[in-house]
Amino acid sequence: MATAEYKPVQKEKKLPLHIKLAVGAVAGVIGTSCIFPIDTVKTRLQASQTKLGGPITVFKNIIKNEGGPKALYKGLAANLIGVTPEKAIKLAANEYFREHLENEDGSIALQHEILAGGSAGVCQVVATNPMEITKLRMQLQNLLPAAERKTTMQIVSEMGIKGLYTGTAATLARDVPFSILFFPGYANLKKMLADERGNNSMGSLLLAGGGAGAFAAGAVTPTDVVKTRLQKQGGKEVYKNMSFAFQKIWREEGLMALYKGAIPRMVVVGPLFAITLLSFEAQKSYMIRNGLL
């Protein structure tokens, strides 16, 4: 009976929303910095209308032809500026909605997990879209003639507020389904991998975050490809809108073109969320354990 009634410490105390936002921001910066080179490879594969070879070939070519390993980090600074609020909103919003939808005993129904995840996906797009379009264009700069390359500030200035939200519908179409799949998946994997007292090891948190992230990322790859094509420089003129882009890619390049970069995307998002969620959980646990609230 005692075991059945046991609740992990972190479930008993709820962190204030502003603390969740801060913890989510730090976790996002750590996770993104670790996996950015793989994300650059993924973006190159998805943006191209021609065959570039596999991820390993693209990785080697970037290093060989574009100035060494530092080329893999092109756009990281802009991405980190956007990742800070994006991950803060995504992680904090999901927890906030879950806490308001859970039962008195701390359990939560699957439909409420889905609602919380989807709501978090909607909330994050206010920060995601400007960050994504700026990062994407920076990652593609080395493909342009030297005279046409621009700095992060030049790109942001030229696009303006309206331009930074180009492809918002596609971003929503990717991020809301992603969050609907990811957050319930993570919560339930975490629960399955917990010990008999409900506690999770570092390895189980990495596995839960990585597994849920990779699965969700693979599932929404077609909308990520459409978003990439719409948001790259000149993309709006060529692909017009989501529906037109989807049909054009399928008609001219085949169905599998909608899954371009699926493996690199899963390899990016899996470790990204494994590291990010581990950092998020570790920070929360440390604050609660040491009474820093």
C-alpha positions in Angstrom: 0.0 0.0 0.0 2.8 2.4 0.9 4.4 1.8 -2.5 1.2 2.4 -4.4 0.7 5.8 -2.6 4.3 7.0 -3.1 4.7 10.1 -5.3 8.0 11.3 -6.6 9.2 14.5 -4.9 9.1 16.5 -8.2 5.4 15.6 -8.7 4.4 17.1 -5.3 5.8 20.6 -5.8 4.9 22.7 -8.8 7.4 25.2 -10.1 6.1 28.7 -10.8 5.6 29.6 -14.5 8.5 32.1 -14.6 10.9 29.4 -13.3 9.6 26.9 -15.9 10.3 29.5 -18.6 13.9 30.1 -17.3 14.6 26.4 -17.0 13.2 25.7 -20.5 15.4 28.5 -22.0 18.6 27.1 -20.5 17.7 23.6 -21.5 17.0 24.7 -25.1 20.4 26.4 -25.4 22.2 23.4 -24.2 20.4 20.9 -26.4 20.6 23.1 -29.6 24.3 23.8 -29.2 25.0 20.1 -29.1 23.2 19.1 -32.2 23.4 22.1 -34.5 25.8 20.6 -37.1 23.4 17.7 -37.8 20.6 20.3 -38.2 22.6 22.1 -40.8 23.0 18.9 -42.8 19.2 18.3 -42.5 18.4 21.8 -43.8 20.7 21.4 -46.8 19.1 18.1 -47.8 15.5 19.5 -47.5 16.2 22.8 -49.3 17.8 21.2 -52.3 15.7 20.2 -55.4 18.6 18.0 -56.6 20.2 15.0 -55.1 23.2 15.9 -52.9 24.0 12.4 -51.7 23.4 11.1 -48.2 23.8 12.9 -44.9 27.5 11.8 -44.5 28.3 13.1 -48.0 26.7 16.4 -47.3 28.5 16.7 -43.9 31.9 16.0 -45.5 31.3 18.4 -48.4 30.3 21.3 -46.1 33.6 20.8 -44.1 35.7 20.4 -47.3 34.2 23.2 -49.4 33.0 25.8 -47.0 35.8 26.6 -44.6 36.0 23.7 -42.3 33.9 22.6 -39.3 32.8 26.1 -38.4 30.6 26.1 -41.5 28.4 23.6 -39.8 27.6 26.2 -37.1 26.5 28.9 -39.6 23.4 30.5 -38.1 23.9 29.1 -34.6 23.9 32.6 -33.0 20.6 33.5 -34.6 19.2 30.2 -33.7 20.1 30.5 -30.0 18.5 33.9 -29.8 15.3 32.3 -31.0 15.7 29.0 -29.2 15.7 30.7 -25.8 12.1 31.9 -25.9 11.0 29.0 -28.2 12.1 26.2 -25.9 11.1 28.2 -22.8 7.5 28.6 -24.1 7.3 25.0 -25.5 8.4 23.2 -22.3 6.8 25.6 -19.8 3.5 25.8 -21.6 3.2 22.0 -21.8 3.8 21.7 -18.1 1.5 24.6 -17.3 -1.4 23.1 -19.3 -0.8 19.6 -18.0 -0.9 20.8 -14.4 -4.3 22.5 -15.0 -5.7 19.4 -16.7 -4.4 16.7 -14.4 -6.5 14.9 -11.8 -6.2 15.4 -8.0 -3.9 12.4 -7.7 -1.5 13.8 -10.3 -2.6 11.5 -13.1 -3.8 12.8 -16.5 -6.0 11.4 -19.2 -4.4 10.8 -22.6 -6.8 13.2 -24.3 -5.7 15.9 -21.9 -2.0 15.1 -22.5 -2.8 15.6 -26.2 -4.6 18.9 -25.6 -1.7 20.2 -23.4 0.9 19.2 -26.0 -1.0 20.7 -28.9 -1.6 23.9 -27.0 2.1 24.2 -26.2 2.8 23.7 -30.0 0.5 26.6 -30.8 2.0 28.9 -28.2 5.6 28.3 -29.3 5.1 29.4 -32.9 5.2 33.1 -31.9 9.0 32.5 -31.2 9.6 29.5 -33.5 8.8 31.0 -36.9 11.2 34.0 -36.7 13.9 31.8 -35.3 13.4 29.1 -37.9 13.3 31.3 -41.0 16.4 33.2 -39.9 18.4 30.1 -39.0 17.4 28.4 -42.3 18.5 31.3 -44.4 21.8 31.6 -42.5 22.4 27.8 -43.0 22.0 28.3 -46.8 24.2 31.4 -47.1 27.2 29.5 -48.2 25.4 28.2 -51.2 25.1 31.8 -52.6 27.8 33.7 -54.4 30.0 35.6 -51.9 28.7 39.0 -53.0 25.1 37.9 -52.2 25.7 36.6 -48.7 24.3 38.4 -45.8 24.7 38.7 -42.0 22.0 37.7 -39.6 21.1 41.3 -38.9 20.8 42.0 -42.7 18.5 39.1 -43.2 16.3 40.1 -40.3 16.2 43.7 -41.3 15.3 42.9 -44.9 12.5 40.5 -44.0 10.9 42.8 -41.4 8.3 41.6 -38.9 5.9 40.4 -41.6 8.6 38.5 -43.4 9.8 36.8 -40.2 6.4 35.1 -40.1 6.5 33.8 -43.6 5.4 30.2 -43.6 3.7 30.4 -40.2 0.9 28.1 -41.4 3.5 25.5 -42.3 5.2 25.9 -39.0 2.0 25.4 -37.1 1.2 22.4 -39.3 4.5 20.9 -38.2 4.8 22.0 -34.6 1.3 21.3 -33.3 1.2 17.6 -34.5 4.8 17.3 -33.3 3.9 18.4 -29.8 0.7 16.2 -29.8 2.9 13.2 -30.5 6.0 14.2 -28.5 4.8 15.3 -25.1 2.3 12.4 -24.4 5.0 10.0 -25.8 7.7 11.4 -23.6 5.5 11.4 -20.5 4.4 7.8 -21.0 7.8 6.5 -21.9 9.2 8.3 -18.9 6.6 6.5 -16.7 7.3 3.1 -18.3 11.1 3.5 -17.7 10.8 4.7 -14.1 11.8 2.4 -11.2 9.3 1.0 -8.7 9.3 4.2 -6.7 8.5 6.3 -9.8 12.0 7.8 -10.2 13.9 8.1 -13.4 17.6 7.6 -14.0 19.6 9.8 -16.4 19.6 7.1 -19.0 15.8 6.6 -18.8 15.2 10.3 -19.3 17.6 10.4 -22.3 15.9 7.4 -23.8 12.4 8.8 -23.2 13.2 12.2 -24.6 15.2 10.8 -27.5 12.7 8.1 -28.5 9.7 10.4 -28.4 11.5 13.2 -30.2 12.8 11.0 -33.0 9.4 9.4 -33.6 7.5 12.7 -33.6 10.1 14.3 -35.9 9.9 11.4 -38.4 6.1 11.6 -38.5 6.0 15.3 -39.3 8.9 15.4 -41.9 6.6 16.2 -44.9 5.4 19.4 -43.3 9.0 20.3 -42.3 10.1 19.9 -45.9 7.2 22.1 -47.1 8.1 24.7 -44.4 11.7 24.7 -45.5 10.9 25.2 -49.1 8.5 28.1 -48.3 10.9 29.8 -46.0 14.1 29.7 -48.0 15.0 32.8 -50.0 12.7 33.1 -52.9 10.7 30.1 -51.7 7.4 32.0 -51.3 7.5 33.0 -55.0 8.1 29.5 -56.2 5.9 27.5 -53.8 3.2 30.1 -53.0 1.4 28.3 -50.1 1.4 25.0 -48.2 -1.1 23.2 -50.5 0.6 24.3 -53.7 4.1 23.4 -52.3 3.0 20.0 -51.2 1.5 19.2 -54.7 4.5 20.7 -56.6 7.0 18.7 -54.6 5.1 15.5 -55.0 4.4 16.0 -58.7 7.9 17.1 -59.7 10.1 15.2 -57.3 8.0 12.3 -56.1 6.5 11.3 -52.8 9.8 10.4 -51.2 11.0 14.1 -51.7 8.5 14.9 -48.8 10.7 12.7 -46.6 14.0 14.3 -47.6 16.1 14.7 -44.5 13.9 12.5 -42.4 16.7 10.5 -41.0 18.9 13.5 -40.2 15.8 15.2 -38.8 15.2 12.3 -36.5 18.9 12.2 -35.6 18.7 15.9 -34.8 15.5 16.0 -32.9 16.0 12.8 -30.9 19.2 13.9 -29.2 18.0 17.5 -29.1 15.1 16.6 -26.9 16.9 13.9 -25.0 19.5 16.5 -23.9 17.0 19.3 -23.5 14.5 17.3 -21.4 17.3 15.9 -19.3 18.6 19.4 -18.6 15.0 20.6 -17.9 14.3 17.8 -15.5 17.7 18.1 -13.8 17.3 21.8 -13.2 13.8 21.4 -11.8 15.0 18.6 -9.5 18.0 20.6 -8.3 15.9 23.6 -7.5 13.3 21.6 -5.6 15.8 19.5 -3.8 17.8 22.5 -2.6 14.8 24.8 -1.8 15.8 27.4 -4.3 12.3 28.6 -5.0 
